[in-house]
Amino acid sequence: MQEKLSASPTGFAMYISPMFRSKRRQIERLDFILAGAQKSGTTALHYFLSRHPDICMGDQQEIHFFDNDAMFVAEPNYEELHKHYPPIVSSTIAGDCTPSYMYHEPAMQRIWNYNPKIKLLILLRNPVERAFAHWNMQRYRGREPLDFFDAIREEETRIAGAPPLEARRFAYLERGFYGRQLERVFKFFPREQMKVVKFEDFKAKQRQTLASIFSFLGRKPVRSLRNKDRNVVPYERAINWEERVFLYNLFAEDISKIEQLLGWDCPDWKL
């Protein structure tokens, strides 16, 4: 067996057998997807996942493959997804973080067709807080001329008259009805392939929550990860009590459905 000669840091020659060199492989299928929900800590979780030595998250945070309807007019070309990933060693798993997959209705079937064994991570936030954070982000980016209460009253009309990509930007309420979205996920994927995490737990008990997420992915926890808020924008104003009550009354039934579906108790999501 021929061995290659390489220079050691001390200047002496040393032999490295080919058997000790890590073989890299092209991505054939992603191992997991962080599929939602938007404004629920997905940017922060993406950051922590990308810092794990045995996880590859690709060259951008949101690839938007499975919610890109143009990709599925004909037989999908998965190389358009895989081109975002470098060759990886066998011990590394690959994932994507596109929070709109849970919301975009055709996405789950497309993901199942792609890899029925894939694992899904989902973060859920108090839908009232999520809606207000979503509106605030749009205001900060200069995309939302309406005040919050006006925007949620106009939401249905705006969504009905806009193309899907534009409509999702203003779906402040619609994105927060998690019950129907989860039922769609459960239609395609068994519970053991899913890990659903409360945003509030992720924020308050970050180390423990991250350890459980890494365990779910079959990876050891990382001992030291620098805690840093991600994708946080300044708030134009706080949500007022009238808005909070109005939104809670809209979401109350769905919150009860979430508690039943997931076996959760969500007193912090209620008034």
Secondary structure, DSSP 4 states (H G I P E B T S, - for coil): ---EEEE-TTS-EEEE-GGGSPPEE--SS-SEEEEE-TTSSHHHHHHHHHTSTTEE--SSS----TT-GGGGSSS--THHHHTTS--EETT-EEEEE-GGGTTSTTHHHHHHHH-TT-EEEEEE--HHHHHHHHHHHHHHTT---S-HHHHHHHHHHHHHTS-HHHHGGG-TTGGG-HHHHHHHHHHHS-GGGEEEEEHHHHHHSHHHHHHHHHHHTT-PPPS-------S----SSPPPHHHHHHHHHHHHHHHHHHHHHHT---GGG--
